[in-house]
Amino acid sequence: MAKGFPIKDPRMVRVSTVPGVWEWMLECPECDGAGVTDVEVAVPDPIRGGYLSEEPGECPACQGRQYVEIDDNDV
């Protein structure tokens, strides 16, 4: 990492996936917990063949849930 940039600590969020059961999950590092990020979208063009464009879309890392589950193997 470059000098002068602080290392961002992973943020934990409390999530209820089952009513009455709360678990600590890791906030998604790709979208910073927003659930939306810029994704590449293919735009077809019959003359030039098409191109890739960036548009806001569902985060591919967390599927828009705003958190990622922590595996026991990752800890």
Biopython code that builds the backbone (N, CA, C, O; Angstrom):
import numpy as np
from Bio.PDB.StructureBuilder import StructureBuilder

atoms = [
    (1, "MET", "N", (0.852, -1.173, 0.000)),
    (1, "MET", "CA", (0.000, 0.000, 0.000)),
    (1, "MET", "C", (0.897, 1.236, 0.000)),
    (1, "MET", "O", (1.975, 1.229, 0.595)),
    (2, "ALA", "N", (0.450, 2.282, -0.663)),
    (2, "ALA", "CA", (1.231, 3.502, -0.795)),
    (2, "ALA", "C", (1.360, 4.211, 0.547)),
    (2, "ALA", "O", (0.494, 4.103, 1.416)),
    (3, "LYS", "N", (2.454, 4.932, 0.689)),
    (3, "LYS", "CA", (2.682, 5.681, 1.924)),
    (3, "LYS", "C", (1.666, 6.804, 2.052)),
    (3, "LYS", "O", (1.285, 7.427, 1.062)),
    (4, "GLY", "N", (1.233, 7.055, 3.277)),
    (4, "GLY", "CA", (0.333, 8.160, 3.525)),
    (4, "GLY", "C", (-1.142, 7.789, 3.471)),
    (4, "GLY", "O", (-1.992, 8.582, 3.876)),
    (5, "PHE", "N", (-1.458, 6.593, 2.977)),
    (5, "PHE", "CA", (-2.853, 6.170, 2.931)),
    (5, "PHE", "C", (-3.134, 5.259, 4.119)),
    (5, "PHE", "O", (-2.436, 4.264, 4.313)),
    (6, "PRO", "N", (-4.154, 5.590, 4.920)),
    (6, "PRO", "CA", (-4.452, 4.734, 6.071)),
    (6, "PRO", "C", (-5.055, 3.403, 5.615)),
    (6, "PRO", "O", (-5.773, 3.341, 4.617)),
    (7, "ILE", "N", (-4.754, 2.363, 6.350)),
    (7, "ILE", "CA", (-5.322, 1.054, 6.068)),
    (7, "ILE", "C", (-6.718, 1.024, 6.674)),
    (7, "ILE", "O", (-6.893, 1.272, 7.867)),
    (8, "LYS", "N", (-7.699, 0.721, 5.851)),
    (8, "LYS", "CA", (-9.084, 0.711, 6.313)),
    (8, "LYS", "C", (-9.368, -0.597, 7.038)),
    (8, "LYS", "O", (-9.220, -1.679, 6.469)),
    (9, "ASP", "N", (-9.773, -0.489, 8.284)),
    (9, "ASP", "CA", (-10.144, -1.667, 9.047)),
    (9, "ASP", "C", (-11.504, -2.166, 8.569)),
    (9, "ASP", "O", (-12.381, -1.360, 8.259)),
    (10, "PRO", "N", (-11.690, -3.477, 8.507)),
    (10, "PRO", "CA", (-12.999, -3.989, 8.098)),
    (10, "PRO", "C", (-14.050, -3.653, 9.157)),
    (10, "PRO", "O", (-13.817, -3.803, 10.357)),
    (11, "ARG", "N", (-15.203, -3.200, 8.688)),
    (11, "ARG", "CA", (-16.281, -2.845, 9.607)),
    (11, "ARG", "C", (-17.218, -4.026, 9.774)),
    (11, "ARG", "O", (-17.527, -4.734, 8.815)),
    (12, "MET", "N", (-17.660, -4.227, 10.987)),
    (12, "MET", "CA", (-18.597, -5.286, 11.294)),
    (12, "MET", "C", (-19.988, -4.675, 11.456)),
    (12, "MET", "O", (-20.136, -3.599, 12.036)),
    (13, "VAL", "N", (-20.999, -5.362, 10.945)),
    (13, "VAL", "CA", (-22.381, -4.923, 11.087)),
    (13, "VAL", "C", (-23.186, -6.071, 11.689)),
    (13, "VAL", "O", (-22.866, -7.244, 11.495)),
    (14, "ARG", "N", (-24.220, -5.712, 12.411)),
    (14, "ARG", "CA", (-25.074, -6.712, 13.041)),
    (14, "ARG", "C", (-26.279, -6.944, 12.138)),
    (14, "ARG", "O", (-26.991, -6.000, 11.798)),
    (15, "VAL", "N", (-26.513, -8.214, 11.742)),
    (15, "VAL", "CA", (-27.533, -8.554, 10.757)),
    (15, "VAL", "C", (-28.431, -9.652, 11.315)),
    (15, "VAL", "O", (-27.955, -10.593, 11.950)),
    (16, "SER", "N", (-29.734, -9.525, 11.070)),
    (16, "SER", "CA", (-30.686, -10.566, 11.441)),
    (16, "SER", "C", (-31.129, -11.284, 10.174)),
    (16, "SER", "O", (-31.952, -10.766, 9.419)),
    (17, "THR", "N", (-30.583, -12.482, 9.938)),
    (17, "THR", "CA", (-30.977, -13.271, 8.773)),
    (17, "THR", "C", (-32.173, -14.154, 9.093)),
    (17, "THR", "O", (-32.911, -14.546, 8.189)),
    (18, "VAL", "N", (-32.372, -14.468, 10.352)),
    (18, "VAL", "CA", (-33.509, -15.244, 10.839)),
    (18, "VAL", "C", (-34.150, -14.404, 11.946)),
    (18, "VAL", "O", (-33.430, -13.881, 12.797)),
    (19, "PRO", "N", (-35.476, -14.258, 11.964)),
    (19, "PRO", "CA", (-36.104, -13.435, 13.001)),
    (19, "PRO", "C", (-35.662, -13.834, 14.406)),
    (19, "PRO", "O", (-35.767, -14.995, 14.803)),
    (20, "GLY", "N", (-35.171, -12.851, 15.141)),
    (20, "GLY", "CA", (-34.741, -13.073, 16.525)),
    (20, "GLY", "C", (-33.303, -13.527, 16.683)),
    (20, "GLY", "O", (-32.807, -13.608, 17.806)),
    (21, "VAL", "N", (-32.618, -13.826, 15.584)),
    (21, "VAL", "CA", (-31.223, -14.281, 15.654)),
    (21, "VAL", "C", (-30.350, -13.222, 15.003)),
    (21, "VAL", "O", (-30.487, -12.946, 13.812)),
    (22, "TRP", "N", (-29.450, -12.626, 15.783)),
    (22, "TRP", "CA", (-28.555, -11.586, 15.266)),
    (22, "TRP", "C", (-27.150, -12.138, 15.148)),
    (22, "TRP", "O", (-26.663, -12.819, 16.050)),
    (23, "GLU", "N", (-26.499, -11.843, 14.033)),
    (23, "GLU", "CA", (-25.132, -12.287, 13.789)),
    (23, "GLU", "C", (-24.282, -11.095, 13.375)),
    (23, "GLU", "O", (-24.793, -10.133, 12.802)),
    (24, "TRP", "N", (-22.983, -11.158, 13.665)),
    (24, "TRP", "CA", (-22.047, -10.134, 13.216)),
    (24, "TRP", "C", (-21.497, -10.552, 11.869)),
    (24, "TRP", "O", (-20.971, -11.654, 11.717)),
    (25, "MET", "N", (-21.621, -9.668, 10.891)),
    (25, "MET", "CA", (-21.124, -9.923, 9.541)),
    (25, "MET", "C", (-20.150, -8.809, 9.158)),
    (25, "MET", "O", (-20.116, -7.748, 9.782)),
    (26, "LEU", "N", (-19.373, -9.072, 8.136)),
    (26, "LEU", "CA", (-18.396, -8.115, 7.635)),
    (26, "LEU", "C", (-19.053, -7.221, 6.595)),
    (26, "LEU", "O", (-19.667, -7.715, 5.649)),
    (27, "GLU", "N", (-18.929, -5.901, 6.765)),
    (27, "GLU", "CA", (-19.453, -4.977, 5.762)),
    (27, "GLU", "C", (-18.719, -5.203, 4.449)),
    (27, "GLU", "O", (-17.503, -5.396, 4.433)),
    (28, "CYS", "N", (-19.458, -5.178, 3.356)),
    (28, "CYS", "CA", (-18.872, -5.472, 2.049)),
    (28, "CYS", "C", (-17.772, -4.458, 1.710)),
    (28, "CYS", "O", (-18.035, -3.255, 1.678)),
    (29, "PRO", "N", (-16.542, -4.931, 1.456)),
    (29, "PRO", "CA", (-15.452, -4.009, 1.139)),
    (29, "PRO", "C", (-15.523, -3.443, -0.280)),
    (29, "PRO", "O", (-14.924, -2.404, -0.557)),
    (30, "GLU", "N", (-16.247, -4.110, -1.179)),
    (30, "GLU", "CA", (-16.323, -3.649, -2.569)),
    (30, "GLU", "C", (-17.226, -2.434, -2.721)),
    (30, "GLU", "O", (-16.898, -1.503, -3.456)),
    (31, "CYS", "N", (-18.380, -2.439, -2.018)),
    (31, "CYS", "CA", (-19.348, -1.348, -2.172)),
    (31, "CYS", "C", (-19.446, -0.491, -0.910)),
    (31, "CYS", "O", (-20.291, 0.402, -0.841)),
    (32, "ASP", "N", (-18.605, -0.744, 0.082)),
    (32, "ASP", "CA", (-18.610, -0.028, 1.370)),
    (32, "ASP", "C", (-19.975, -0.075, 2.042)),
    (32, "ASP", "O", (-20.395, 0.895, 2.673)),
    (33, "GLY", "N", (-20.666, -1.200, 1.910)),
    (33, "GLY", "CA", (-21.942, -1.389, 2.583)),
    (33, "GLY", "C", (-23.120, -0.717, 1.908)),
    (33, "GLY", "O", (-24.189, -0.621, 2.511)),
    (34, "ALA", "N", (-22.966, -0.249, 0.682)),
    (34, "ALA", "CA", (-24.068, 0.416, -0.020)),
    (34, "ALA", "C", (-24.933, -0.577, -0.790)),
    (34, "ALA", "O", (-26.112, -0.307, -1.020)),
    (35, "GLY", "N", (-24.377, -1.717, -1.192)),
    (35, "GLY", "CA", (-25.112, -2.694, -1.974)),
    (35, "GLY", "C", (-25.106, -2.397, -3.464)),
    (35, "GLY", "O", (-25.537, -3.225, -4.267)),
    (36, "VAL", "N", (-24.620, -1.218, -3.839)),
    (36, "VAL", "CA", (-24.580, -0.800, -5.243)),
    (36, "VAL", "C", (-23.171, -0.312, -5.560)),
    (36, "VAL", "O", (-22.556, 0.405, -4.770)),
    (37, "THR", "N", (-22.669, -0.710, -6.727)),
    (37, "THR", "CA", (-21.357, -0.271, -7.171)),
    (37, "THR", "C", (-21.377, -0.177, -8.695)),
    (37, "THR", "O", (-22.342, -0.607, -9.327)),
    (38, "ASP", "N", (-20.345, 0.368, -9.278)),
    (38, "ASP", "CA", (-20.265, 0.444, -10.738)),
    (38, "ASP", "C", (-19.923, -0.930, -11.293)),
    (38, "ASP", "O", (-18.947, -1.553, -10.874)),
    (39, "VAL", "N", (-20.732, -1.399, -12.237)),
    (39, "VAL", "CA", (-20.495, -2.692, -12.877)),
    (39, "VAL", "C", (-20.388, -2.479, -14.383)),
    (39, "VAL", "O", (-20.960, -1.535, -14.929)),
    (40, "GLU", "N", (-19.653, -3.360, -15.043)),
    (40, "GLU", "CA", (-19.508, -3.271, -16.495)),
    (40, "GLU", "C", (-20.719, -3.900, -17.167)),
    (40, "GLU", "O", (-21.137, -5.005, -16.823)),
    (41, "VAL", "N", (-21.273, -3.174, -18.129)),
    (41, "VAL", "CA", (-22.437, -3.644, -18.877)),
    (41, "VAL", "C", (-22.068, -3.641, -20.362)),
    (41, "VAL", "O", (-21.523, -2.663, -20.875)),
    (42, "ALA", "N", (-22.369, -4.733, -21.035)),
    (42, "ALA", "CA", (-22.102, -4.826, -22.468)),
    (42, "ALA", "C", (-23.183, -4.073, -23.238)),
    (42, "ALA", "O", (-24.375, -4.298, -23.032)),
    (43, "VAL", "N", (-22.756, -3.178, -24.124)),
    (43, "VAL", "CA", (-23.678, -2.423, -24.966)),
    (43, "VAL", "C", (-23.453, -2.881, -26.404)),
    (43, "VAL", "O", (-22.419, -2.578, -26.999)),
    (44, "PRO", "N", (-24.430, -3.620, -26.970)),
    (44, "PRO", "CA", (-24.244, -4.110, -28.334)),
    (44, "PRO", "C", (-24.361, -2.996, -29.368)),
    (44, "PRO", "O", (-25.176, -2.085, -29.231)),
    (45, "ASP", "N", (-23.542, -3.087, -30.392)),
    (45, "ASP", "CA", (-23.582, -2.143, -31.503)),
    (45, "ASP", "C", (-23.343, -2.963, -32.771)),
    (45, "ASP", "O", (-22.234, -3.451, -32.987)),
    (46, "PRO", "N", (-24.375, -3.120, -33.617)),
    (46, "PRO", "CA", (-24.215, -3.994, -34.785)),
    (46, "PRO", "C", (-23.165, -3.508, -35.789)),
    (46, "PRO", "O", (-22.637, -4.315, -36.554)),
    (47, "ILE", "N", (-22.855, -2.223, -35.802)),
    (47, "ILE", "CA", (-21.886, -1.705, -36.764)),
    (47, "ILE", "C", (-20.459, -1.850, -36.254)),
    (47, "ILE", "O", (-19.578, -2.313, -36.979)),
    (48, "ARG", "N", (-20.230, -1.450, -34.996)),
    (48, "ARG", "CA", (-18.873, -1.460, -34.437)),
    (48, "ARG", "C", (-18.597, -2.669, -33.542)),
    (48, "ARG", "O", (-17.466, -2.848, -33.089)),
    (49, "GLY", "N", (-19.588, -3.485, -33.287)),
    (49, "GLY", "CA", (-19.377, -4.686, -32.471)),
    (49, "GLY", "C", (-19.752, -4.528, -31.015)),
    (49, "GLY", "O", (-19.945, -5.526, -30.320)),
    (50, "GLY", "N", (-19.858, -3.306, -30.535)),
    (50, "GLY", "CA", (-20.253, -3.080, -29.146)),
    (50, "GLY", "C", (-19.102, -2.586, -28.292)),
    (50, "GLY", "O", (-17.958, -2.505, -28.737)),
    (51, "TYR", "N", (-19.433, -2.262, -27.066)),
    (51, "TYR", "CA", (-18.434, -1.773, -26.124)),
    (51, "TYR", "C", (-18.919, -2.026, -24.701)),
    (51, "TYR", "O", (-20.075, -2.391, -24.486)),
    (52, "LEU", "N", (-18.037, -1.832, -23.743)),
    (52, "LEU", "CA", (-18.373, -1.984, -22.328)),
    (52, "LEU", "C", (-18.597, -0.615, -21.718)),
    (52, "LEU", "O", (-17.846, 0.325, -21.979)),
    (53, "SER", "N", (-19.634, -0.511, -20.907)),
    (53, "SER", "CA", (-19.961, 0.736, -20.232)),
    (53, "SER", "C", (-20.110, 0.456, -18.741)),
    (53, "SER", "O", (-20.507, -0.643, -18.353)),
    (54, "GLU", "N", (-19.797, 1.430, -17.912)),
    (54, "GLU", "CA", (-19.983, 1.286, -16.474)),
    (54, "GLU", "C", (-21.276, 1.960, -16.061)),
    (54, "GLU", "O", (-21.527, 3.116, -16.402)),
    (55, "GLU", "N", (-22.097, 1.218, -15.320)),
    (55, "GLU", "CA", (-23.359, 1.728, -14.813)),
    (55, "GLU", "C", (-23.520, 1.272, -13.372)),
    (55, "GLU", "O", (-22.958, 0.248, -12.986)),
    (56, "PRO", "N", (-24.279, 2.015, -12.568)),
    (56, "PRO", "CA", (-24.547, 1.542, -11.211)),
    (56, "PRO", "C", (-25.373, 0.257, -11.254)),
    (56, "PRO", "O", (-26.339, 0.150, -12.009)),
    (57, "GLY", "N", (-24.984, -0.700, -10.446)),
    (57, "GLY", "CA", (-25.691, -1.977, -10.411)),
    (57, "GLY", "C", (-25.434, -2.701, -9.108)),
    (57, "GLY", "O", (-24.688, -2.228, -8.250)),
    (58, "GLU", "N", (-26.061, -3.851, -8.974)),
    (58, "GLU", "CA", (-25.933, -4.660, -7.772)),
    (58, "GLU", "C", (-24.492, -5.118, -7.592)),
    (58, "GLU", "O", (-23.854, -5.583, -8.537)),
    (59, "CYS", "N", (-23.997, -4.983, -6.388)),
    (59, "CYS", "CA", (-22.616, -5.364, -6.079)),
    (59, "CYS", "C", (-22.437, -6.870, -6.287)),
    (59, "CYS", "O", (-23.196, -7.657, -5.721)),
    (60, "PRO", "N", (-21.445, -7.289, -7.091)),
    (60, "PRO", "CA", (-21.252, -8.717, -7.331)),
    (60, "PRO", "C", (-20.667, -9.459, -6.122)),
    (60, "PRO", "O", (-20.818, -10.677, -6.023)),
    (61, "ALA", "N", (-20.013, -8.757, -5.215)),
    (61, "ALA", "CA", (-19.399, -9.418, -4.059)),
    (61, "ALA", "C", (-20.433, -9.799, -3.001)),
    (61, "ALA", "O", (-20.335, -10.865, -2.394)),
    (62, "CYS", "N", (-21.428, -8.927, -2.778)),
    (62, "CYS", "CA", (-22.407, -9.188, -1.713)),
    (62, "CYS", "C", (-23.821, -9.416, -2.256)),
    (62, "CYS", "O", (-24.745, -9.621, -1.468)),
    (63, "GLN", "N", (-24.015, -9.384, -3.565)),
    (63, "GLN", "CA", (-25.312, -9.538, -4.206)),
    (63, "GLN", "C", (-26.331, -8.512, -3.689)),
    (63, "GLN", "O", (-27.525, -8.803, -3.611)),
    (64, "GLY", "N", (-25.855, -7.321, -3.341)),
    (64, "GLY", "CA", (-26.734, -6.247, -2.898)),
    (64, "GLY", "C", (-27.166, -6.328, -1.444)),
    (64, "GLY", "O", (-27.982, -5.517, -1.005)),
    (65, "ARG", "N", (-26.642, -7.289, -0.680)),
    (65, "ARG", "CA", (-27.038, -7.454, 0.723)),
    (65, "ARG", "C", (-26.315, -6.491, 1.662)),
    (65, "ARG", "O", (-26.734, -6.333, 2.809)),
    (66, "GLN", "N", (-25.266, -5.860, 1.219)),
    (66, "GLN", "CA", (-24.467, -4.885, 1.959)),
    (66, "GLN", "C", (-23.530, -5.509, 2.983)),
    (66, "GLN", "O", (-22.848, -4.783, 3.707)),
    (67, "TYR", "N", (-23.479, -6.831, 3.063)),
    (67, "TYR", "CA", (-22.549, -7.509, 3.964)),
    (67, "TYR", "C", (-22.099, -8.809, 3.320)),
    (67, "TYR", "O", (-22.759, -9.333, 2.423)),
    (68, "VAL", "N", (-20.969, -9.323, 3.788)),
    (68, "VAL", "CA", (-20.481, -10.629, 3.338)),
    (68, "VAL", "C", (-20.310, -11.506, 4.567)),
    (68, "VAL", "O", (-19.953, -11.025, 5.642)),
    (69, "GLU", "N", (-20.565, -12.772, 4.400)),
    (69, "GLU", "CA", (-20.449, -13.709, 5.516)),
    (69, "GLU", "C", (-18.987, -14.037, 5.754)),
    (69, "GLU", "O", (-18.188, -14.094, 4.819)),
    (70, "ILE", "N", (-18.653, -14.249, 7.000)),
    (70, "ILE", "CA", (-17.276, -14.579, 7.384)),
    (70, "ILE", "C", (-17.159, -16.091, 7.496)),
    (70, "ILE", "O", (-17.882, -16.720, 8.269)),
    (71, "ASP", "N", (-16.250, -16.670, 6.728)),
    (71, "ASP", "CA", (-15.993, -18.086, 6.826)),
    (71, "ASP", "C", (-15.006, -18.352, 7.958)),
    (71, "ASP", "O", (-14.151, -17.516, 8.249)),
    (72, "ASP", "N", (-15.124, -19.512, 8.594)),
    (72, "ASP", "CA", (-14.183, -19.864, 9.660)),
    (72, "ASP", "C", (-12.773, -20.036, 9.115)),
    (72, "ASP", "O", (-11.800, -19.872, 9.851)),
    (73, "ASN", "N", (-12.652, -20.368, 7.816)),
    (73, "ASN", "CA", (-11.338, -20.552, 7.205)),
    (73, "ASN", "C", (-10.637, -19.206, 6.964)),
    (73, "ASN", "O", (-9.409, -19.154, 6.895)),
    (74, "ASP", "N", (-11.417, -18.111, 6.835)),
    (74, "ASP", "CA", (-10.841, -16.795, 6.576)),
    (74, "ASP", "C", (-10.266, -16.147, 7.814)),
    (74, "ASP", "O", (-9.417, -15.262, 7.702)),
    (75, "VAL", "N", (-10.697, -16.554, 8.982)),
    (75, "VAL", "CA", (-10.274, -15.898, 10.224)),
    (75, "VAL", "C", (-8.898, -16.312, 10.626)),
    (75, "VAL", "O", (-8.389, -15.853, 11.648)),
]
sb = StructureBuilder()
sb.init_structure("model")
sb.init_model(0)
sb.init_chain("A")
sb.init_seg("    ")
for serial, (resi, resn, name, xyz) in enumerate(atoms, 1):
    if name == "N":
        sb.init_residue(resn, " ", resi, " ")
    sb.init_atom(name, np.array(xyz, "f"), 0.0, 1.0, " ", f" {name:<3s}", serial, name[0])
structure = sb.get_structure()
